[in-house]
């Protein structure tokens, strides 16, 4: 019935028909795919997945419009906000791609990044000092990762990479001071607690982390079926985090583009429909 309705649908603006056909087994080469996949993702969950994919697509469209039509960032806060937006759009596109392959649990691994962006952006807000601290700590993390590889895996970076890292540290010291380099940025959970997003961290971020660390035996069909069943959770957490992230980022990067605002309103309508368990068509 679902596939019949989709075939008659005049438009599929958000390109989710192919995904739903894959989920039900249509067109899949494995002869028993339909029998394996349908129990993993009941038909009543198909429309929820569809709506969440539409919401994610609308978020990407909004970000694209914002970045295409925004003026050059003239403050560090705006630069950080625009960078977070660009990364969020890439993450959301990645979520759609892995979902098209039926990898629901793996989509959760990317969805966690959307939650990280939402929490970081909410914590930074309009605070220029926090934006500076966030930027400095990115340099510290890069240096720490390089040191860890050298210590634990006997991997030494090339002279060119070492020089680039040294230049980054020097620039960070010159622009932000040595104190910021030494002071660790708050943990993700601490930032979530400070911004009222502790539930998102504990029940969203941690849920997706546990789902994304699959048993290595996931090459077996049963485990793949389990991965697919995680799609609804992964999409739900990801779409919700994207919405929260864009609310926070709109304070860092002023949004006045009418197309982007239209997409964001549509996204909120879709998510409201999912929460109310209503059919939302765009």
N, C-alpha and C positions, 0 to 999 in steps of 0.2 A: 504493500500500500504506500509506504514511504517513498520507495523508488518510483512508483507510478506517478505520485504527486510531483516529485522533483522533475521527472521527464516533461511534464506539462508546464512546469514553471517557465515563463517567458524569459526571465533573466536570472542570472546567478552572479550578481555584481561582486560578491565576496568570495566566489570560487570555492564553495564548500561542498558542492554536489559530488565532485570526484572523491573527496574524502569519505563522505557518507557511503558511497557505492563501494569503496574499498572496505569499509568497516563491515558491511553486510556480506562481503565476499564476492560481489559481482565484479567480474573481470579479473579476479585473482587467479593465478595459475594453479595453486594448490586445490585439488578437487574437494577437500574436506574443509576449506577455509571458512565457509559460511557456518558450518556446524560448530566449528571451534570458536569463532569470533562472536557470534550472536549471544551465546550465554555469558561471555565476558562483558559485553556492553549491551544491556537490554534495550529494546527499541524505544522505550520511553525516555531513555537518556540521549538518544540521537538528537532530538530537537534542542535539548539543553546545550549539547556540544556545539551544535550549529550556531545558536545564539551567542555563545561565548567566543566562537571563532569570528563571528561578525563584529563583536565588541573589540576584540584584539585587532582586527583589520581596521576598524574605525580609529583606534588609537594610533596605529601606524600612519594612517592618512593624515590625521591631525598633526602629528609630529613633522611629517614631510612638508606640510603646508606652512607650519610655523618656521621651520628652518629655511625653507626656500624664500620666504618673504620677510624674514627678520633682518634688521640692520646689523651691521658689524658690532659685536659685543665690545663695549667700552669699559667694562669693569670685570674684575676677576669673578665676581659673583655670577654675572651673566655668562661668562666663558664656561664656568663649571656647570651651570644649568644647561647650557646648550650642549655641552659634551655629554652630560647625563641623558639628555633627550635623545641624542644620536645613538648612544649605546642601547637605550631602552628600545628604540625602533628596531635595531639589529637583533636584539634578543627576541622580540615579539615575532619578527619574521622567522627566526630560527625555530620558535615554538610551533608555528604553523607547519613548517617543513617536516619536522620530526613527527608531528601528528598525522601528516599525510602518509607516513610510513607505518602508522599504527603504534608508534612508540610513546605511549602515554606516560609511563614512568620516566623515560628519558626526557620528555618535554618538561617534566618537573625539575630536572637539573637546571634547565635554562630559566624556568619560572622563578627559581630561587634568586636569580640575579635581578629580576624585576622587583622582588621584595626588598633586596638589598638597596636598590636604587630608591625605592619608595621611602625606606627608613632613613637613608642618608640624606635625601633631599628634604624630608620633613624636619630632620634634626638641624640641618644647615639653615633652612629658612631664608631670612633676609640678612643673616649675620655675616658680614664681610670677614670677620676674624675667623669664624668657623670655616668659611670657604678657603681662606688662606691655610689654615691648619690641615684641612682635608687634602689640599694640593701638595703641601709639604710632605705629608705622610705617605703619599703615593711614591715619592722619591725614596723615602725610608724603606718602604716595602720592597721596592725594586732592588735596593742595595742588600736588604736582608735575604731576599730570595737568592741572589747571586752568591752571597756568603754561605748560605745553607747548602747549595749545590757543590760548592768547593769543599766544604767540610765533610758532608755525609756521602757524597757520591764521587769525590775526587775529580770533579769537573771544574776546570778553570777556564774562565772567560778569556776571549781573545784580547789582545792589547787594545784594539779598537773599541771593544765593548767596555773594557775597564776605564778607558779615557772618557767615554761618553757618560758613564756612571759618575765619575769624578766631577765632570763638568756640571751634571745635574745637581749634585750635592753642593758644589760651589755656588751655583746660581740660586739655589734654595736658601743658602746661608745669607747671601748678599741681599736677597729680596725680602726674606721673612724672618731672619735671625736664627741663631743657633738654638735658642730655647725651644722654638717650635719643632725643630728637628728632634730634640731629645724628649719632648712630651708626646706620649702615645695618644693617638686618636681613640675616643671611647669605643668600647666593643659594640657590636651590632645590637646585642640585647639591651645594653645600657641606653643606647640611643632610642631603641623602641620603647623602653620604659619611660624615658624622658618626654616622649612625644605622644604617649597614649596608644602606641601600636604594639604593645606587648603581646596581645592576642594574635596579631598577624605574625609575629615572630614565633611564638610558641606553638601555635596550631597551624600556621601556614608554612613558614620557613622550615621548621623542624619536620613537619609532615612530608614535605617535598624532599628533604634531605634523606629521610629514611627510605622513601620510595625510590630515589634515584640510585641508591647503593644496592643494586640488585645482586642476588646470588650469582656467582659465575656460571651456574648451571642454567642460566636464563636462555641458553641456546636451545633448550628443549621447548617444545611447543606449548606445554602447560604454562611455563614461566612467561613465554611471550604473550599468552592469553591474559595472564595476570597483569603484564605491563599495559596492555590495551585497556584493561578495566580501570587503570589509574588515570585515564585520559580526562575524565570529567573533573576529578580533583585538581589535576595539574592545570587545566584550562581555567577552572574557577578561581584558584589562588592567583594565577598569572593575570587574568583579566582584572580582578579586584585590586591587585597590587599596581597594575598599570594605571588604573583610574586614580588611586591614591597618589602615585608618583606624579602624575600630570597635574593634580591639584597643587601639590607642593612645588613642582617646577614652575608652575604659572606665576608663583611669587618671585622666583629667581629670574625668570625670563618673561617679561611682560607679553601677554598674548592678546593681540587686538585684531588678528587676521580673521575675517568673518567666516571663511571656509573652515578653518581649524575649529573655531567656536561651534560651528554647525555640527561638525563631526563629533566633537566632545559631548554636545547635547544628545546626539543620537546614541552615543556610547552609553551614557548614563541611563537613557530610556531602555536600552537593551538589557543592561545589568539589572535595572529595576524589575523588568519583566521576568528575568531569570530568578530573582529573589522571590517574586510573587508566584513563580511557577506558571507564568502566562506565556502564550505563544506571541513572539515578537517578530514581525516581518519588516525587513528594510530592503 
